[in-house]
Amino acid sequence: MAVQKKSKASKFLTVPTRPIPVDRDRSVAGLLEKMEGAGFGAKQLAEAHRIWLDMLDDNSTIYMCGSGNLIPSGMRRLLAYVIKNRFVDVIVMSGTVLFHDIHEILGRSHYQAHPSMSDEELETSDVMRIGDLLANVDEYHEADEWVGSVINQLELSRSYSVREFLHLLGRELAEIAHEDGILTAAYKSRIPIYCPDILASPLSVGIARARFEKKVQFNFDITQDTMEMMMISQKTRNSGIITLGSVCSQNMVNMAEISSYITRTSPRGHKYAVSITTDSVPLDIRTPSFGGIHTQTFGKLVKSATTAYVQSDPSIALPMIITALSQTAAKFMKGRKRPNFSFSGRDLGIDVP
């Protein structure tokens, strides 16, 4: 029998792709396992699930960053699930996401639109269009009023960090909510939430309304948020980051690394990174390649970092990944040593076992 001569390429061509089979396995985790043998988006989606499990197993501090229309698109229950089950440890969300979260926790809904609906008719009916979704403008105004009512109860002789303010919003919502969202789940699970763009989001309208109508002098101390993120970064042994929506949503986490020179510490970078986004990114920076542009997509990484870039609307990828986690994560959570946070007024304490 003739011996097949090895080519120069043979040392690279060792793992063939495996076409995804059609079978009757109804497990989402089972489907993702099959997709690991494919390529492009299928492989990236499967790797995102696997990397999330690796983060849990490695006792990493997990940052979850998000922007865009995660809540109107139906992701609230999924996000609340991963928070309540401590599949994440620190949340960095845009003010738009958190405003929509408040709207739904207050018992309001977002609605599906139809292409035949004209923008002119919607506007005259006080209905806002968000892509193929709708919202009642008056109900958004009610959310503004509710935010102002919380501010009216605060001690206004001092300033508040954004994180403390969001924690207090979660506390007030938890007393009236029928279903959890991001803010209530984080409050109950004692997880900090940060919002880097609160003044460029609908949340600022409720704050401004309280000042205009009630003459309430409410102020933020944003430096406190920056200091806390620095502290979390310094105390973390391993970290991973999950980005939902635009990669810009992770900039606040990146700043914690950049500012490390203030405390004369060396930034470690993330050991794991998952990005689920519709941002256009060249093929050559997706896992497993590693380079300068790669860091621009995932933030600062350690040299051996494991990454997955899923070019997808989060509303498509998240239901699959989180459903799979509900089937696979339990064994990784049993011995997990996660960071613990204590909340005392404006001060945040962190203990990393």
C-alpha positions in Angstrom: 0.0 0.0 0.0 1.5 3.3 -1.1 2.3 5.7 1.7 0.6 9.1 1.3 3.2 11.8 1.2 2.5 14.7 3.6 2.3 18.1 2.0 3.5 21.3 3.6 -0.1 22.2 4.2 -0.8 19.0 6.2 0.3 20.4 9.5 -2.4 23.1 9.3 -5.2 21.1 7.7 -5.9 18.8 10.6 -9.5 19.5 11.7 -12.1 19.3 8.9 -15.4 21.0 9.2 -18.4 18.9 9.9 -21.6 19.7 8.1 -24.4 20.2 10.6 -26.7 17.2 10.5 -30.5 17.3 10.6 -31.8 15.2 13.4 -34.5 15.2 16.1 -32.4 16.5 18.9 -34.5 19.3 20.4 -31.8 20.5 22.8 -30.5 23.9 21.9 -27.2 23.0 23.7 -27.0 19.9 21.5 -27.5 22.0 18.4 -24.8 24.4 19.4 -22.4 21.5 20.0 -23.0 20.3 16.5 -22.4 23.8 15.2 -18.9 23.8 16.8 -17.8 21.6 13.9 -18.9 24.1 11.2 -17.5 27.5 10.3 -18.2 31.2 10.2 -21.3 32.4 12.1 -22.3 28.9 13.2 -18.9 28.1 14.8 -18.7 31.6 16.4 -22.2 31.2 17.9 -21.2 27.8 19.3 -17.9 29.1 20.6 -19.7 32.0 22.4 -21.7 29.5 24.4 -18.5 27.4 25.1 -16.5 30.5 26.2 -19.3 31.6 28.5 -19.1 28.2 30.2 -15.3 28.6 30.4 -15.6 31.9 32.1 -17.9 30.4 34.7 -15.6 27.5 35.2 -12.5 29.7 35.5 -14.0 31.9 38.3 -13.7 34.9 36.1 -15.3 38.3 36.8 -17.8 38.6 33.9 -18.7 42.0 32.5 -21.9 42.2 30.4 -22.2 45.3 28.2 -25.2 46.2 26.1 -26.7 48.9 24.0 -29.5 49.4 21.5 -33.0 48.0 21.6 -32.4 44.9 23.6 -35.5 45.3 25.7 -38.1 46.2 23.0 -36.8 43.2 20.9 -37.8 40.8 23.7 -34.6 40.2 25.6 -35.7 41.4 29.1 -36.5 38.0 30.6 -33.4 36.4 29.2 -31.1 39.1 30.6 -32.9 39.0 34.0 -32.3 35.2 33.9 -28.5 35.4 33.5 -28.3 38.1 36.2 -30.4 36.3 38.8 -28.4 33.1 38.2 -25.1 35.0 38.4 -23.9 34.1 35.0 -22.6 37.7 34.9 -21.0 39.9 37.7 -20.9 43.5 36.5 -23.4 45.2 34.1 -22.6 48.1 31.9 -25.7 49.1 29.9 -26.7 52.1 27.9 -29.4 54.4 29.3 -31.7 53.5 26.4 -31.6 49.8 27.5 -32.3 50.8 31.1 -35.1 53.2 30.2 -36.9 50.5 28.2 -36.3 48.1 31.1 -38.1 50.5 33.5 -40.9 50.9 31.0 -41.5 47.1 30.9 -41.0 46.5 34.6 -43.7 49.1 35.3 -46.0 46.7 33.4 -46.0 48.4 30.0 -45.3 46.7 26.7 -43.6 47.2 23.4 -45.7 46.1 20.4 -45.1 44.6 16.9 -45.5 46.9 14.0 -46.6 46.2 10.4 -45.1 47.8 7.3 -48.5 49.1 6.3 -48.5 51.5 9.3 -47.6 55.0 8.2 -45.3 57.1 10.3 -47.6 60.1 10.0 -50.6 58.1 11.4 -48.5 56.7 14.2 -47.2 60.1 15.2 -50.7 61.6 15.3 -51.7 58.7 17.6 -48.8 59.3 20.0 -47.1 56.0 19.0 -43.4 55.8 18.6 -41.8 53.4 16.0 -38.6 51.6 16.9 -37.7 49.6 13.8 -40.5 47.0 13.5 -41.7 47.7 17.0 -44.0 50.3 18.6 -44.3 52.0 22.0 -47.0 54.3 23.5 -45.5 57.8 23.9 -47.7 58.5 26.9 -46.5 55.4 28.7 -42.9 56.5 28.1 -43.9 59.8 29.7 -45.2 57.9 32.7 -41.8 56.2 33.0 -40.2 59.7 33.0 -42.5 60.7 35.8 -41.7 57.6 37.8 -38.0 58.3 37.6 -38.7 61.8 38.9 -40.8 60.4 41.8 -37.8 58.3 42.9 -35.5 61.4 42.8 -38.0 63.3 44.9 -37.5 60.7 47.7 -33.7 61.1 47.8 -31.4 63.0 50.1 -30.5 65.9 47.8 -27.9 67.5 50.0 -25.3 65.3 48.3 -24.5 63.9 44.9 -25.0 60.3 43.8 -22.9 58.1 41.6 -24.8 56.7 38.6 -24.3 53.2 39.9 -25.9 54.1 43.3 -28.8 55.8 41.5 -29.5 52.8 39.4 -29.3 50.6 42.5 -32.0 52.7 44.1 -34.1 52.6 41.0 -33.9 48.8 41.1 -34.9 48.8 44.8 -38.0 50.9 44.2 -38.9 48.8 41.1 -38.5 45.6 43.0 -41.3 46.6 45.4 -43.9 47.0 42.6 -42.6 44.7 39.8 -44.6 41.7 38.7 -41.7 40.5 36.6 -38.0 41.1 36.8 -35.9 43.1 34.4 -32.3 44.1 34.4 -32.6 46.7 37.2 -34.7 44.5 39.6 -32.6 41.3 39.0 -29.4 43.2 39.6 -30.8 44.8 42.8 -31.9 41.4 44.1 -28.7 39.7 43.1 -26.5 42.5 44.5 -24.8 43.2 41.2 -23.6 46.7 40.2 -25.0 48.4 37.1 -23.1 51.2 35.3 -24.4 53.5 32.6 -21.8 55.5 30.7 -24.2 57.5 28.6 -27.1 58.4 31.0 -27.2 62.0 29.9 -27.5 61.0 26.2 -30.4 58.6 26.8 -34.1 58.8 27.7 -33.3 58.4 31.3 -32.1 62.0 31.4 -35.5 63.2 30.4 -37.1 61.9 33.7 -34.2 63.5 35.6 -34.7 66.8 33.8 -38.5 66.7 34.3 -38.0 66.4 38.1 -35.8 69.5 38.0 -38.1 71.5 35.8 -41.4 70.6 37.5 -40.3 70.1 41.1 -37.2 72.4 41.2 -35.2 69.3 42.4 -31.5 69.9 42.4 -30.1 66.5 41.7 -26.5 65.9 40.8 -24.3 63.0 39.7 -20.7 62.2 40.8 -19.5 60.4 37.8 -16.0 60.2 39.1 -17.2 57.7 41.7 -18.3 55.4 38.9 -14.9 55.6 37.3 -13.1 54.9 40.6 -15.3 51.8 41.3 -14.6 50.4 37.9 -10.9 50.8 38.5 -11.3 49.0 41.8 -13.2 46.1 40.3 -10.5 45.8 37.6 -7.7 45.8 40.1 -9.2 43.2 42.4 -10.2 40.9 39.6 -7.9 37.9 38.9 -9.4 36.8 35.6 -12.0 38.7 33.6 -14.3 38.1 30.7 -16.4 40.5 28.7 -19.7 39.9 26.8 -20.7 42.7 24.5 -24.3 42.9 23.1 -24.9 45.4 20.4 -22.3 48.0 19.4 -18.8 47.4 20.6 -18.9 51.0 21.8 -20.9 49.8 24.8 -17.7 48.3 26.3 -15.8 51.6 26.3 -16.4 52.2 30.1 -14.8 48.8 30.9 -11.9 49.6 28.6 -11.4 52.9 30.5 -10.8 51.0 33.7 -7.8 49.3 32.1 -6.5 52.5 30.5 -6.7 54.4 33.9 -4.6 51.7 35.7 -1.6 54.0 35.5 -3.1 56.2 38.1 -2.7 53.5 40.7 0.6 52.3 39.2 -0.8 48.9 38.3 -0.4 47.0 35.1 -3.6 46.3 33.1 -4.1 42.6 32.7 -6.7 42.5 30.0 -9.5 40.0 29.5 -8.9 36.3 29.3 -12.2 35.8 27.5 -14.3 37.9 25.2 -17.6 37.4 23.4 -19.1 40.0 21.1 -22.6 39.7 19.6 -23.0 42.7 17.3 -24.1 43.8 13.9 -21.1 46.1 13.7 -19.1 45.4 10.5 -15.8 43.8 11.3 -13.3 42.3 8.9 -13.1 38.6 8.7 -9.4 38.5 9.6 -9.9 39.7 13.2 -12.3 37.0 14.2 -11.1 34.2 16.4 -8.5 32.7 16.4 -6.5 35.5 14.8 -5.0 38.1 17.1 -3.8 41.6 16.3 -4.2 45.3 17.0 -7.6 45.6 15.4 -8.7 42.5 17.3 -8.1 44.5 20.5 -10.2 47.3 19.2 -13.1 44.9 18.9 -12.9 43.1 22.2 -11.0 45.6 24.4 -7.6 44.8 26.0 -6.9 41.1 26.0 -4.2 38.8 27.5 -2.1 37.1 24.8 -3.8 33.8 25.3 -7.3 35.2 25.2 -10.2 33.1 23.8 -12.7 35.1 21.8 -15.8 34.7 19.7 -17.2 37.3 17.4 -20.8 36.7 16.5 -22.0 39.0 13.7 -25.7 38.8 14.6 -28.5 40.9 16.0 -28.5 40.0 19.7 -32.2 39.2 19.5 -31.2 36.2 17.3 -28.2 34.9 19.1 -29.1 35.5 22.8 -32.1 33.2 22.9 -30.0 30.4 21.6 -27.0 31.0 23.9 -29.0 31.6 27.1 -31.3 28.7 26.5 -28.3 26.5 26.0 -26.8 27.9 29.2 -29.9 26.9 31.1 -29.2 23.4 30.0 -25.4 23.3 30.5 -24.3 25.9 33.1 -25.4 24.2 36.4 -22.4 22.0 36.8 -20.0 25.0 36.3 -21.9 27.1 38.8 -21.6 24.6 41.8 -18.0 25.5 42.7 -17.8 28.9 41.2 -16.0 31.6 43.2 -17.6 34.8 42.1 -17.0 38.4 43.2 -19.3 39.6 46.0 -20.4 43.2 46.3 -21.7 45.2 49.3 -23.7 48.3 48.9 -23.6 51.0 51.6 -24.8 54.4 50.4 -22.4 55.8 47.9 -19.8 53.2 48.7 -19.3 49.9 46.9 -17.4 47.1 48.5 -16.0 44.2 46.5 -14.6 40.9 47.7 -13.0 38.4 45.3 -12.5 35.0 46.9 
